[in-house]
């Protein structure tokens, strides 16, 4: 049976990694199929909605996986390792680009230009987006990992290298802060 006819869809992430280190491109393609879009989306949201930068970081991340697949701890979840690397790459980008606020101001949507069937919900959506974009790097990372990527508290704890209790308390205070900033929308049914 040739390598081309093998399907890796039934393999776990941990089973694919050793194959990738031997140069198996089909195993790599399967891993990229599973995580490529998720990681790109994470980078896109974390890095000022800069598509080119998100694409570059996604490519760099998967190159790191190819080069360093052997250091993956088989006892841990691959997705947690992947997001840990992505998180560290974002922190490096923040250090390189101290002009983050300029990027956020340029990339914010103009509420007047967006048409929606429900103007109140549209205003609320834009307010939540603006509120999350204005968060500090630490809070924004936490917000995206929990509420956009839907990762669990233990996964976030491992990615950010902080105790689970700290993650829970930071989420609590983050939601409290955002709720206060979005107070004008408290009459909507979706208000946090």
N, C-alpha and C positions, 0 to 999 in steps of 0.2 A: 504494500500500500504506500503510495507516495505521500509526501508531506502536504501536497496540495489538496488531497482528498480527505484529510483529517479535519474534523470539526472540533473546535475548542470551546463551544458554547457550554458544554457540561462541566468544564474544568472550573475549579475555584480560582480566585485571584492568586492565592498562594501557590497553586499548582502551575500557573502560567509563568510565574517569575523565573524559575530555573530554566524553563524553555527559552525565555527571552535572552538570558545570559549566554545561551549557546547560539544565538543569532536567528532563532525561529521567528520569522516575520509574521506568520499566521497567528502565533500566540500573542505577539505584540498587537496585531490588528484587533484581536478580540478584546484585549485589555483597553485599548484606545476606544473601541466601540462602546465599552461599558462606562468609561469615565471621561472621555474627551470633552463632550459637550458640557457636562456638569462642571468640570474644572475651568473650562473657558468662561462659563457663566459666572463662576465664583470670582475669577480674576477680573472680568468685565465690571462687576458690581463693586469690587474692592478697589479697583484702580481707575477711578474717575470716569468710568464708562468709555474708556479709551480702547476701541476695538483692536487696533494694531498692537498696542501694548499687551492686551489680554491674549491675543494670538501668539505673540512672541513668548510670553511667560508660559503659556500652555505647552508650546513646543519645547521650551527649555526644561520644563518639569518632566516631560516624558523622556527627554534625553538623559536627565538625571536618573530616572528609573532604569533606563537601559544600562547606564554606566555603573549604577550602585544597587542593582537588584539583589545582589548577594548579601547586603547588610540588613535586608528586611527581616524582622523578627517574626518567625512563623507563628508565634504564640499570640500575636496581635492581629487586629483587623487591618487589611490592606488599605481600606478607604480612610481609616484614621491616619495612617502613615502618609498617604497621599495628601490629605488636607493639611497635615502638619508641615509638609514641605511647601505647599502652596502658601500657607500662612506666613512662613518664614520668608518666602520670596516677596510677599507683599510688604512685610516689614522692611526689607531691604530697599524696595522701591520707595517707600515713604521717606527713608533716610536720604535717598538720592534726590528726591523732589520735595523740597520744603515749601514749594509754592502750591501746595495742595488746594488751598482755599480758592486760588485763581481758577483752577480747573473745575472745581465744584460750581462756582458762580457761572462759568461759561456753559457748563453742561446742563444746568437746570432748565426744565421745561417752562415755557411761558404759559401760565394758566389760561390766558385769553385766547391762545391759539388752538387749544384743545377743545374739540366739540364732543359732547357726550349726551346720551339720552337722559341721564340723571345728573344735573349740574352739581347737586350737593355731594353725591358720591364721587364725582370727578374731582371736585375741590378737596374732598377728604383724601382721595388717593394721592393727589399732588402734594397735599400737606404732609402726609405720611412719608412720601418720597423725599421731600425737602427736609423733613425732620431727621430721617435716617441718614441722608447725605451730609448733614451738618454735624453728625456725631463725631467724636474723637475716633482715631484709628482703632483703639482698643474696644470702644463701645460698638463701633460700626462692624468690626469683625465678629463680635459676639452676636449682634443683631442678625447678620447675614448667615452665620453658621446655624443659628437656632431657628430663625423664622423664614429664611429663604431656602437654605439647604436642608432644613428639617432634620438636623443632626440631634442626637440625644445628648443629654447632659454628660454622661460618661465619655462620649466621643469628643465633645467640645473640651472637656477636662484634659483629655490626652493630647489634643491638638494644641491647646494653649499652654499646656504644662502648668495647670493650676488645679487645686483640689475641687472636687465636685461641689462641695458646699459653697465655695467661692463663686463658682459658675452660677449656682442657683441664686445666691444673693445678688450678684451683678445683674442677672436677668430681671429679678424683682425690681431693683432700683432703676434699671434701664426702662422697664415698662412704666414705672411710676413717673419717671421724668418725661417720657413721651406722652403719657396720658395728660399730664399737666400742660404740655405744649399744644396738645390737640383738643383742649377743653372746649373750644367753640363748637366742636362736632358732637358733644355728648348727647344730643337729642337723636342722633342717628342710631339705628339698630346695631350697627357694626362697631360702635365706639368701644375701645378696649376696656 
